[in-house]
């Protein structure tokens, strides 16, 4: 064996490996510097326009999957469990209920905790929903279904709407529910909240002198009306200006802004 040639080959191989590793390091460093400078530039722009914002302390977020689920078909046997209310199933997927006693009354300064007992005692799978907001004009309180504590944003097939009258007594509710959730095998990294904010800023969705609340991640349904749905992760931001709030959403995989129809906006606001 020619040890001189072998030695030369090893030297060349290790040299190539060193160059490869050095290239990876430089690229990684440049990316981190670019992210840092881009983030700093965005922060300067937001500060210049007096846009306040909150962001999670962590810059690392767990990977998320796509979800697959179907709309639940309620049965007559299930609604037999519901007492002191007149219940009807519409098109097999929607429960409509009228309360008989008007026992539950919302306070003038409503807090979501007030409805915890009502939901647990009067709504099927009540623990599947999380509070979204109250609409005093429409006299309703809106909840969206969750999956692993993450809301299914604006999903008309996974929502609970509770109605109250002029005396603030709960008089009825409607309910839909998604079921048979499946996670796609492959998970993907989500964009960071600051990247989502950058998208909103670049698309002129953020007005001067506004305030951006703490973002939350949930799932957005690509086709809300479909019986079987595929859902992707999305970042949700509540943006407030002059006492008025707006809800903005960014696809957490692709980074594009999610737009809603007028009907969907009415449900969200």
VEXMARPA-765097 format. One record per atom (N, C-alpha, C): residue in one letter; x, y, z. Coordinates in pm, whole numbers, plus 50000, padded with zeros to 5 digits. Example, Ala and Ser with C-alpha at 12.3 -4.5 7.8 and 13.67 -1.06 7.14 Angstrom:
<nodes>
A513194943150780
A512304955050780
A513204967050780
S512854977550708
S513674989450714
S512905000350787
</nodes>
This chain:
<nodes>
X500854988050000
X500005000050000
X500885012450000
X500505022249917
X501245034749908
X500725044350015
X501435044550130
X500965052650243
X501015067550213
X501915071350126
X502025085550091
X500755090350020
X500265082049925
X499025085749853
X497825085349947
X497795074850032
X496675073650127
X496615085650220
X497805089750268
X497875101250356
X497365113850285
X497755115150159
X497315126850082
X495795126950064
X495225114950037
X493765113850019
X493045117950147
X493535113050262
X492925116450390
X492975131450416
X494115137350383
X494265151750404
X493245159450319
X493105155250193
X492155161950102
X490715160250152
X490375147950196
X489015145250245
X488705154050366
X489645154350461
X489425162450581
X489375177350549
X490165181450449
X490135195450408
X488775199050349
X488245190150266
X486915192350208
X485855192850318
X485975183650415
X485015183450525
X485085196350606
X486315201150632
X486485213650707
X485855225450632
X486075225650499
X485505236450418
X483985235950422
X483435223750415
X481975221950419
X481405226850551
X482045222850663
X481565226950795
X481715242050813
X482805247750762
X483005262150772
X481925269650693
X481575264250577
X480525270450495
X479185270250567
X478865258850630
X477625257950707
X477595268250820
X478715269450889
X478815278851000
X478615293250952
X479285296750843
X479175310350790
X477745313350747
X477115303750677
X475735305750633
X474795307650752
X475015299250855
X474175300150975
X474385313651043
X475615317851050
X475925330751113
X475285342251036
X475415341650903
X474835352250820
X473325352850835
X472695340850843
X471235340350860
X470825346650992
X471585343351099
X471255348751230
X471445363951231
X472505368551165
X472735382951157
X471635389751078
X471205383250970
X470125388850887
X468825389450968
X468535378851042
X467325378851125
X467405389751229
X468575391251291
X468735401351395
X468545415351338
X469195418151224
X469085431251164
X467675434051114
X467035423451056
X465665425151009
X464715428051123
X464915420751235
X464065422751352
X464285436651411
X465535440951415
X465835454351468
X465215465151381
X465275463351250
X464675473051158
X463175473751177
X462525462251196
X461085461951218
X460735468951349
X461505466251453
X461245472651582
X461355487851571
X462335492551494
X462485507051474
X461265512651401
X460785505351300
X459635510051223
X458385510651310
X458175500251393
X457015500051482
X457095511451584
X458285513751636
X458455524351734
X458205538051670
X458665539651547
X458485552251476
X457005555551458
X456185545151435
X454755547251415
X453955545251543
X454665544251655
X454025542951787
X453085530851791
X453565519551739
X452815507051744
X453395498451856
X452625496451959
X453075488352072
X452745473752046
X453525464752103
X453275450552081
X453825442352197
X453225430352212
X453695420552309
X454105407952233
X455195401952277
X455655389552213
X456105379752320
X455955366752293
X456465356652388
X457965358252409
X458435355252529
X459875356152557
X460655346052476
X460095334152460
X460795323652386
X460775326552237
X461885323652170
X461945325052024
X461875311551955
X461725300952033
X461635287551977
X460245281952005
X459605276751903
X458245271751915
X458185257451860
X457395249151927
X457325235251887
X456715233951747
X457145223751677
X456605221251544
X455115217751554
X454375220951450
X452945218551449
X452565209851329
X451465202251340
X451015194151228
X449855200851155
X449525195751039
X448215198350981
X447235189151055
X445975193451064
X444945185351128
X443885181251027
X443265169951056
X442145165050977
X441025161551075
X439785166051048
X438675163251138
X437375163451060
X436315158051121
X434995158051057
X433985164751148
X432885169251088
X431805175451164
X430995164651234
X430755166651362
X430035156651440
X428555156651405
X427985144751392
X426535143151376
X425945139451513
X425145148351569
X424535145851699
X423375136051687
X423105128651794
X422025118851794
X420965122651896
X419775117151879
X418685119651973
X419025114252111
X419775103352115
X420165097652244
X421055107452322
X421935114252252
X422825123652320
X422065135352381
X421135140952309
X420455152852360
X419465149652471
X419195136752492
X418345133052604
X419005136552738
X420315137852736
X421045141352858
X420795155752901
X420355164252809
X420205178552836
X418875181252903
X418925186753024
X417725189053104
X417355203853109
X416065206453134
X415545220053150
X415815228953028
X415745222852912
X415895230252787
X415215222752674
X414715230352578
X414085224452460
X415135223752349
X415485211552310
X416615209552220
X416145203852087
X416755208651981
X416455203851846
X417755202151769
X417835191851686
X419005189651601
X418665194051459
X419465202851403
X419255208051268
X420295201851175
X419825195451069
X420725189450969
X421765180151032
X421415174251141
X422215164351214
X423475170051280
X423915182151243
X425205187251291
X425085199451383
X423895205051399
X423735217151480
X422685215151588
X423065217651710
X422115217351822
X421615231451846
X420305233051853
X419715245751896
X418915242952022
X419105251552122
X418475249152251
X417865261952306
X416675260752365
X416035271752435
X415945268152583
X416425277052667
X416415274852811
X415035277452869
X414655269552967
X413305270653022
X413205279453146
X414265280753225
X414105287453354
X414775301153364
X415685304653272
X416345317553280
X417135319353408
X417745308653455
X418455308853582
X419765316453574
X420425316253458
X421745322253446
X421635336453391
X422255345953463
X422215360053426
X423635365353417
X423925372653310
X425245378453291
X425325391753365
X426455394253428
X426645407053496
X426915417953393
X426765430553436
X427015441753346
X428485442253305
X429355438653396
X430785437853366
X431145423153349
X430685417453240
X430785402953217
X432225398053217
X432415386553282
X433685379253277
X433395364953231
X434245359253147
X434005345853093
X433745335253199
X434365336853317
X434215326753423
X432755325053467
X431945335253441
X430535334653482
X429775323353413
X430245319453296
X429515309453218
X430095295353232
X431115293753312
X431745280553326
X430755270053374
X429995273053478
X429035263453531
X427925260653431
X427445271153366
X426365269253268
X426805259753158
X427995262153105
X428465253852993
X428685239453037
X429315237553153
X429605223953198
X428325216053227
X427265222953269
X426035216053309
X424985215153197
X425105223453095
X424035224252995
X424455221752851
X425745220452826
X426225219052688
X426995206052673
X426675198452571
X427415186052543
X428875189452509
X429795182152569
X431225184152544
X431625198752567
X431055204652672
X431285218752699
X432745222352720
X433545212852769
X434955215652793
X435775215952664
X435125214152550
X435825214452422
X435945228452365
X435355238452434
X435315251952379
X436075261852467
X436575272452404
X437205283252478
X436545296552439
X436535305652533
X435885318552514
X436565326852407
X435755333252323
X436275342152220
X435915356752247
X434625359352272
X434235373152295
X432745374552316
X432335386452361
X430925389452381
X430515400752289
X429355399552228
X428805409652138
X427545415252204
X427675426952265
X426545432852337
X425415436852242
X425765441352122
X424745445452026
X423895433651979
X424575422451950
X423855410551904
X423385401752020
X423735405652142
X423355398352263
X423755383552255
X425035381652235
X425535368052224
X426975367152276
X427345355152319
X428705352252364
X429235341052275
X430415342752222
X430945333352123
X432115325352180
X432065312252155
X433155303152192
X433575295452067
X434865292252060
X435345283351955
X435905270652015
X435755259851942
X436285247051987
X437805247451990
X438405239152073
X439855238352082
X440335224252052
X441585223452013
X442255210551998
X443585211652071
X443755203752176
X444945204452261
X445175218852308
X444085224952353
X444085238552410
X444375249352307
X444355246052179
X444555256052075
X443215258052002
X442755270551989
X441435273151929
X441395270151780
X440215266151735
X439945264551592
X439325277551544
X440145286651495
X439705300151465
X438575300451363
X437515308551393
X436385311551304
X435775299151240
X435815287851308
X435295275451251
X433815274051283
X432965276051184
X431515275351207
X431055261151239
X431915251251215
X431575237551249
X432155233351383
X432685242951457
X433225240151590
X433045252251679
X431795256451696
X431555268451775
X430325266951865
X430325275051968
X429215275752063
X428815290352075
X427545293452048
X427045307152056
X425915307452159
X426115315252265
X425145316352373
X424455329952362
X423105329952363
X422325342152347
X421675346252478
X421615359452501
X420955364652621
X419965375752581
X418995378552670
X417975388552639
X418285402052701
X417295411352696
X417495424852747
X417805424952896
X417305414952968
X417585413853111
X418875406353140
X419615403153032
X420895396153039
X420755381753089
X419555376253076
X419355362153108
X419665353752985
X420345342353006
X420625333252895
X419325326652852
X419015327752724
X417745322352675
X417925310752577
X419085309852511
X419265299152411
X420735297952374
X421045287452299
X422395286052243
X422355277052120
X423355278252036
X423545269151923
X424935263251935
X425095251051883
X426355243951901
X426675235351781
X427915235751737
X428465226151641
X429775220951698
X430225209551647
X431405203151706
X432155195051601
X433485196551600
X434335188151517
X434775175951598
X435005164851530
X435395152551599
X436345144351512
X436825133251569
X437735124151498
X438965131551445
X439635138851533
X440835146251493
X441975136651462
X442695139751356
X443905132451319
X444995142351283
X446185139851333
X447325148151297
X448075141951180
X448435150251082
X449265145250973
X450605140551030
X451175130550970
X452395124451023
X453535134451032
X453715142350927
X454835151850924
X454445164750997
X455345169551082
X455155182551145
X456125192451083
X455805205151093
X456635215551032
X456895226551133
X457975233651114
X458285245051199
X457365256651162
X456935264151262
X456095275751237
X456965288251234
X456485298551166
X457195311251169
X457055317251309
X457955326051345
X457905332251476
X456855343451476
X456355347251594
X455385358351600
X455925371251539
X457225374251559
X457755386751504
X457775386251352
X457965374351294
X457875373051149
X456445375351101
X455485370551179
X454085372851144
X453745387551155
X454255394251258
X454035408651273
X454645416151155
X455815411751112
X456455418150997
X455575417050873
X454945405550854
X454035403850741
X452875413650751
X452285414850869
X451165424150888
X451605438550863
X452815441850906
X453315455450886
X453575458050738
X454225448650671
X454545450450530
X453285451750444
X452225444950485
X450955445350410
X450045456750458
X450595465650541
X449895477550589
X448605474150664
X448685463350743
X447545459450825
X447615465750966
X448745471850997
X448935477751129
X448915492951117
X447995499251187
X447855513751180
X448725520451286
X449185532651259
X449945540051359
X449135541851488
X449835542451600
X449215544651731
X448285533151772
X448575521251724
X447785509551762
X448585500851859
X447915490851915
X448545482052012
X448265467551973
X449315459351968
X449185445251931
X449275436852057
X448225429152085
X448215420652204
X449085408252187
X449225400652295
X450015388352292
X449445378552189
X450245373652096
X449745364351995
X449415350752054
X448505343851990
X448205329952026
X448185321651899
X448575309051913
X448575300251797
X447395290651808
X446765288351694
X445635279251687
X445605273051549
X444405269151505
X444285262651374
X443205269451291
X443505271251165
X442605277651070
X442145267450968
X440855266950945
X440285257450849
X440295263150709
X440855255650616
X440975260550480
X439625261950412
X438695252550437
X437345253050380
X436365251350495
X435895262350559
X435095261250681
X433795253550666
X433175253650548
X431875247250533
X431965232150508
X433135227150480
X433265213050444
X433005203950562
X432405192250534
X432155182550641
X433455176950695
X434395173850605
X435735169550647
X436695180950620
X437455184550720
X438275196450709
X439755193450730
X440565201150660
X442015201250685
X442345214950743
X443055214950855
X443365227450926
X444865229350937
X445275241850923
X446695245450934
X446885254951051
X448075255051112
X448325264251223
X448275278851177
X447845287551266
X447775301851236
X448095309951362
X448735321351342
X448935330951451
X447785340751452
X447275343551572
X446175353151589
X446685365051669
X446375377051619
X446735389451688
X445485398051707
X445315403451826
X444275413351850
X444935427051847
X444515435351752
X445095448651735
X444065459051776
X444435467651869
X443515477651924
X443975491751889
X443005499851846
X443275513951816
X442035522051852
X442225532351932
X441125541251974
X439965533352035
X440305523152113
X439275515352181
X438585504852096
X438895504151967
X438315494251877
X439335483251849
X438855470651853
X439755459251832
X439495452351699
X440555447551639
X440465440051514
X441265427151531
X440795416551467
X441465403551476
X442195400751344
X443485398251353
X444295395451235
X444935381751248
X445045374751135
X445545361051135
X446605359251026
X447645351451061
X448705348450966
X448945333450966
X448955327450848
X449265313250836
X450645310550894
X450715301750994
X451975299651066
X452965291050990
X452555284950879
X453465277550793
X453955286250677
X453005292050605
X453325299350482
X453645313950506
X453145319750616
X453415333750644
X452515343550573
X451465338850507
X450545347850439
X449385351650530
X448805363350505
X447685368250584
X446425360650545
X445645356750644
X444385349650621
X443265359850616
X442545360250507
X441435369450490
X440115362150513
X439155369350570
X437845363550597
X436775370150512
X435695362750489
X434535368650424
X433835377850524
X432895385950476
X432155395150565
X431405387550673
X430825375950638
X430085368050735
X431005362950845
X432195358350806
X433155353350904
X433655364550994
X433835376550937
X434265387851018
X433225391351123
X431955390551085
X430885393651181
X430915384051298
X431255371451272
X431335361651380
X432515364451471
X433605369251414
X434805371551492
X434735384051576
X433995394051530
X434005407051597
X432885408151699
</nodes>
